[in-house]
Amino acid sequence: MNEYPEKIINEPQLDELLANPGPGTVEMMSRTEGDIIFLGIGGKIGPSLARMAKKACDLAGVKKRLIGVSTFRSSDQRKQIEASGIETIQGDLLDMDFIKTLPAVKNVFYLAGMKFGSVDNLSLTWAVNSYIPALVAGHFKDSRIVAYSTGCVYPLVPVNSGGSLESDLPEPVGEYAQSCLGRERMFEYGSKTHNTPVSLIRLNYAVELRYGVLVDIAQQIYNREPVDVNMGYFNVIWQGDANNLVLRSLELAGSPARILNITGPEILSVREVALEFGRHFNTEVTFRGKESPTALLSNSSLIFNLLERPEVPVSRIIYWTAQWMKQEGRLLGKPTHFEVRDGKY
């Protein structure tokens, strides 16, 4: 078990925490054969996931080639990733010829995707979320693949249901969620056609101190704005815990593709979380709307039983987030739009 500080004071400390592998991840790397490639490493999760893999390899005493692929719009981010011991390859995954140049390593983590602003460019959303996976599934047919998906492929479910299970039929609301189900179907097709072991990670929602559902709620209260409670309930998981579970899901990959929900164990109330932030900020909290009887919720019991439960409780994340905002820590400025109920992100 990792040790966690009372509060997180700067980004280097935060980045270190997000990339700390658990014992199970280290043990897995000691027996994992082959190199690892991270496709779409330049997003919010990719850098910490790849750094965790590198640390786990170092602690396990194994040497692997770790490769990160992205368009790398930020040269500073590319340098930081390379400084942590990860090779980088710059290119566009929408380019079939570029994908054909990628080394066909044994282990693939697929992180590419489009959400923010997807309603304004639906053709690109489908291309990124469904077309690229078809290309990747073909090129890496002899690899093991862990592909990020989203809990958004599930329908809104009653709050007292405990959340959607992997065995539940997907009913995606809106074209973003439909395109994400398209991503899953492309990897499922590749898995069945080529006998490729695949894990599909239905994640909602990973959080840290610079973005996520908790930051969205905290910002509203910090800025003395009313909190929308129409989507009255949600799940979250600390990104460091999610990273450990995602890396370890490599060993759970199968053909047909295996679906795995990853989120925290609790169903959280927007109203109660907002009031807790209000106490931290010593600020009165106001609300708008009324809680609906359904919400986008997932149940992660399966992966908890197969691997492990998250280490960081939500109460600690809320406290860390409040302290981070009080000290004016940097935010990414990328709202999750978790309150959206019609699928139009």
Secondary structure, 3 states (H helix, E strand, C coil): CCCCCCCCCCHHHHHHHHCCCCHHHHHHHHHCCCCEEEECCCCCCHHHHHHHHHHHHHHHCCCCCEEEEECCCCHHHHHHHHHCCCEEEECCCCCHHHHHHCCCCCEEEECCCCCCCHHHCHHHHHHHHHHHHHHHHHHCCCCEEEEEEEHHHCCCEEHHHCCECCCCCCCCCHHHHHHHHHHHHHHHHHHHHHCCCEEEEEECCEECCCCCHHHHHHHHHHCCCCEECCCCEECCEEHHHHHHHHHHHHHHCECCCEEEEECCCCCEEHHHHHHHHHHHHCCCCCEECCCCCEECCECCHHHHHHCCCCCCCHHHHHHHHHHHHHCCCCCCCCCCCCCCCCCCC
